[in-house]
Amino acid sequence: MQEELEKLGFSKHEAEVYLALLDLKETGAGGIIKKTGLHRNIVYETLDKLINRKLVTKVIKKKVAQFLANDPKRILDEQKNKLEIATTLVPSLINQANIKQEIVIWEGLEGFRNFNLFEINRMKPGTTLYCLGAVGDKWYELMGEKYRTYERMRLKKKVWFQMIEYHESPIDKKITQEGKYYKVRVIPQNLDTPANMLIWDDYLALQTLVEPYSVVQIKNAALAKAYLNYFNLLWEQGRDI
């Protein structure tokens, strides 16, 4: 658990002291020193940091300081606060940076899933996401349980999916019929589809749908416009499902 806590922003000593307190319940600094083997000064310094983060409470009993870990749910509150700050801050930083072009590579299955969640989370309401070479069932399979989160965010923002498929997907047909911001056309082709392309705003992304899974994301307004023109030409050749 210590490694996971460090991934959430705990220092090595903060994780050690916090886990020790969860085991010891209520204890003085001496108990923590004995359990962790950390130097006295490090323990007191770390306790002060955890108290400031509202993860630990200090009480005085008979003129002796006692410490106890607060409800671990406080960690969730802390992470939510950080996310709210980041959600507000990042758009301002992007405007300040004024980045015209960038290339980001997301690797592995988790990278594939995280890319889709990250992008749908930051898309503006009403955005249209164009997909060339959509693979339907395979994409849902790769997203796994995270598809529920993705779809919930997409519907909340009313993000449209406009897709061109080479093989008719039963799942896409069902979602289209339900009117969930889906437009799908098929250009019947006997083609293998190990990858597809997404286009939105000034971005395009190439998703590899076979191992090793990856996404190459490119921000370039001219490229996005060029491929969107290509998409629109193919769209006119397709038929509605």
C-alpha positions in Angstrom: 0.0 0.0 0.0 2.9 2.3 0.6 3.7 2.4 -3.1 0.1 3.3 -4.0 0.1 6.1 -1.4 3.3 7.5 -2.9 1.6 7.5 -6.3 -1.2 9.7 -4.7 1.4 12.3 -3.7 2.5 11.0 -0.3 6.2 11.2 0.4 8.0 8.0 1.5 8.0 9.1 5.1 4.3 10.3 5.0 3.2 7.0 3.7 5.2 5.1 6.4 3.9 7.2 9.2 0.3 7.2 8.0 0.2 3.4 7.6 1.8 3.0 11.0 -0.9 5.1 12.6 -3.6 3.1 10.9 -2.2 0.0 12.6 -1.5 1.6 15.9 -4.8 3.5 16.1 -4.0 6.2 18.8 -0.4 6.5 19.9 2.3 8.9 20.9 5.3 9.7 18.7 7.3 7.0 20.5 5.0 4.3 19.2 5.4 5.5 15.7 9.2 5.8 16.0 9.4 2.2 17.3 7.2 0.8 14.5 8.8 2.7 11.6 12.4 3.0 12.8 12.4 6.5 11.6 14.4 9.3 13.4 12.5 11.3 16.0 12.8 14.5 14.1 11.6 12.9 10.9 8.5 11.5 12.6 7.6 14.9 14.2 8.1 16.7 10.9 6.1 14.2 9.0 3.3 14.3 11.6 3.0 18.0 11.2 2.7 17.6 7.4 0.0 15.0 7.8 -1.9 17.1 10.3 -1.8 20.1 7.9 -3.3 17.8 5.2 -6.1 16.8 7.7 -5.0 13.2 7.4 -3.9 13.0 11.1 -5.4 14.4 14.3 -3.3 15.5 17.3 -4.9 15.4 20.8 -3.4 16.2 24.2 -4.1 13.7 27.0 -2.5 14.3 30.4 -0.1 16.8 28.8 1.1 14.2 26.3 0.5 14.4 22.6 -1.3 11.5 21.0 -1.9 11.0 17.3 -4.5 9.1 15.3 -5.2 8.7 11.6 -8.3 10.3 10.3 -10.8 8.4 8.1 -9.0 7.3 4.9 -11.9 8.8 2.9 -10.1 12.1 3.5 -7.6 11.0 0.8 -10.5 10.9 -1.7 -11.5 14.4 -0.7 -7.9 15.6 -1.1 -7.7 14.1 -4.6 -11.0 15.6 -5.6 -9.9 19.0 -4.5 -6.7 18.6 -6.6 -8.7 17.5 -9.6 -11.0 20.6 -9.3 -8.0 22.9 -9.1 -6.4 21.1 -12.1 -9.6 21.3 -14.1 -9.8 25.1 -13.5 -6.1 25.7 -14.0 -5.1 23.6 -17.0 -7.3 25.5 -19.6 -5.7 28.8 -18.5 -2.2 27.2 -18.8 -3.1 25.9 -22.3 -4.2 29.4 -23.4 -1.0 30.9 -21.9 1.2 28.3 -23.6 -0.6 28.8 -26.9 0.8 25.4 -28.2 0.3 25.2 -32.0 1.6 21.6 -32.5 2.4 18.6 -30.2 2.6 14.9 -30.5 1.8 12.6 -27.5 2.0 8.8 -27.5 -0.1 6.8 -25.1 1.2 3.2 -24.7 -0.4 0.0 -23.5 -4.0 -0.9 -22.8 -4.2 1.4 -19.8 -2.7 4.2 -22.0 -5.3 3.5 -24.6 -8.1 3.7 -22.1 -6.7 6.8 -20.3 -6.3 8.6 -23.6 -10.0 8.2 -24.4 -11.1 9.2 -20.9 -8.8 12.2 -20.8 -9.9 13.6 -24.1 -13.6 13.1 -23.5 -13.2 14.8 -20.2 -11.7 17.9 -21.7 -13.8 18.2 -24.8 -16.2 21.1 -25.0 -19.9 20.4 -24.9 -21.3 19.8 -28.3 -18.0 18.7 -29.9 -18.2 16.3 -32.8 -15.7 13.4 -32.7 -15.1 11.9 -36.2 -13.9 8.4 -36.4 -12.6 6.8 -39.7 -12.4 3.0 -39.7 -14.5 2.5 -36.6 -14.3 -1.0 -35.2 -17.4 -1.0 -32.9 -17.3 -4.1 -30.8 -13.5 -4.3 -30.5 -13.2 -0.7 -29.2 -15.9 -1.4 -26.5 -14.0 -4.6 -25.6 -10.7 -2.7 -25.1 -12.3 0.0 -23.0 -13.7 -2.6 -20.6 -15.5 -1.3 -17.5 -14.1 2.2 -18.2 -16.5 2.5 -21.2 -19.3 3.2 -18.7 -17.4 6.2 -17.4 -16.6 7.4 -20.9 -20.1 7.1 -22.1 -21.5 8.9 -19.1 -19.2 11.9 -19.7 -19.9 11.9 -23.5 -23.7 12.0 -23.0 -23.4 14.6 -20.3 -21.5 16.9 -22.7 -23.6 15.9 -25.7 -20.5 15.0 -27.7 -21.4 13.6 -31.1 -19.8 10.6 -32.6 -19.7 10.6 -36.4 -18.2 7.3 -37.6 -17.4 5.5 -40.8 -17.2 1.7 -40.5 -16.2 -0.9 -43.0 -18.3 -3.6 -41.2 -21.6 -2.9 -39.6 -21.4 -3.1 -35.8 -24.5 -4.3 -33.9 -23.5 -2.2 -30.9 -23.1 1.0 -32.9 -26.4 0.3 -34.7 -28.2 0.0 -31.4 -26.7 3.2 -30.0 -27.6 5.0 -33.2 -31.2 3.9 -33.0 -31.4 5.0 -29.4 -30.5 8.5 -30.5 -27.4 8.9 -28.3 -25.6 11.5 -30.4 -24.4 8.9 -32.9 -24.2 9.1 -36.7 -22.8 6.0 -38.4 -22.3 5.2 -42.0 -20.9 2.0 -43.5 -18.6 1.7 -46.6 -18.7 -2.1 -46.9 -15.2 -3.4 -47.5 -13.5 -6.7 -46.8 -10.7 -5.0 -44.8 -8.9 -5.9 -41.6 -9.0 -2.9 -39.2 -6.2 -3.1 -36.7 -6.3 0.7 -36.2 -8.6 3.7 -36.7 -8.4 7.5 -36.8 -10.1 10.1 -34.6 -10.4 13.8 -35.6 -11.8 16.6 -33.5 -11.0 20.3 -33.2 -7.3 20.8 -34.0 -6.5 17.2 -33.1 -6.2 13.8 -34.7 -5.3 10.5 -33.1 -4.3 7.1 -34.5 -5.5 4.3 -32.3 -3.8 0.8 -32.6 -6.4 -1.8 -31.6 -4.1 -4.8 -31.5 -1.1 -5.5 -29.3 0.9 -3.6 -28.6 -1.9 -1.1 -28.0 -1.1 2.5 -28.4 -2.5 5.9 -29.4 -0.5 8.6 -31.3 -2.2 11.9 -30.7 -1.3 14.9 -32.8 -2.3 18.6 -32.4 -1.9 20.3 -35.7 -4.8 22.4 -37.1 -3.7 21.9 -40.8 -3.5 18.1 -40.5 -6.8 17.9 -38.7 -8.5 20.0 -41.4 -6.9 17.9 -44.2 -8.0 14.6 -42.7 -11.5 15.9 -41.9 -11.9 16.8 -45.6 -10.9 13.3 -46.4 -13.4 12.0 -43.9 -16.2 14.1 -45.4 -15.5 12.7 -48.9 -15.8 9.2 -47.6 -18.9 10.1 -45.6 -20.7 11.0 -48.8 -20.0 7.5 -50.2 -21.3 5.7 -47.2 -24.8 4.5 -46.3 -26.6 4.9 -43.0 -26.9 1.9 -40.8 
